[in-house]
């Protein structure tokens, strides 16, 4: 029973790590390929509510506005 539980925990941890790495890679790729001026414009737009946006938030905003 303990071996099965350890195996399940390892699989779940592995999948979570892959998800985190994939999200991080996607965010980096979007940030590095977007124009610098666009990055700063989006950052100013998202920072209007007081908090500094993360690169992930900037990348998601860019991708959403790019599709429209």
C-alpha positions in Angstrom: 0.0 0.0 0.0 2.8 2.4 0.9 4.6 1.7 -2.4 1.5 2.5 -4.4 0.9 5.8 -2.4 4.6 6.8 -3.0 4.2 6.1 -6.7 1.1 8.1 -7.0 2.7 11.0 -5.1 5.7 10.9 -7.4 3.6 10.9 -10.5 1.5 13.8 -9.3 4.7 15.7 -8.4 6.2 15.0 -11.8 3.1 16.2 -13.7 3.0 19.4 -11.5 6.6 20.1 -12.2 6.1 19.6 -16.0 3.2 22.0 -15.9 5.1 24.6 -14.0 8.1 24.3 -16.4 5.9 24.5 -19.4 4.1 27.6 -18.2 7.5 29.2 -17.3 8.9 28.4 -20.8 5.8 29.8 -22.5 5.9 33.0 -20.5 9.6 33.5 -21.3 9.1 32.8 -25.0 6.3 35.4 -25.2 8.1 38.0 -23.2 11.3 37.6 -25.2 9.6 37.8 -28.6 7.3 40.8 -27.9 8.6 44.3 -28.7 10.1 46.1 -25.7 7.7 49.1 -26.2 4.7 46.7 -26.1 6.1 45.1 -22.9 6.3 48.5 -21.2 2.9 49.6 -22.4 1.2 46.5 -21.1 3.1 46.7 -17.8 1.9 50.3 -17.3 -1.7 49.3 -18.3 -1.8 46.5 -15.8 0.0 48.4 -13.1 -2.8 51.0 -13.1 -4.5 49.3 -10.2 -1.4 49.6 -8.0 0.2 46.2 -8.2 3.2 45.4 -10.4 2.1 42.7 -12.8 4.0 39.5 -13.2 5.6 38.4 -16.5 2.9 35.7 -16.7 0.1 38.3 -16.5 1.9 40.5 -19.1 2.3 37.5 -21.5 -1.4 36.5 -21.1 -2.6 40.0 -21.7 -0.4 40.2 -24.8 -1.7 36.9 -26.2 -5.3 37.9 -25.5 -5.0 41.3 -27.2 -2.9 39.8 -30.1 -5.7 37.4 -30.9 -8.4 40.1 -31.2 
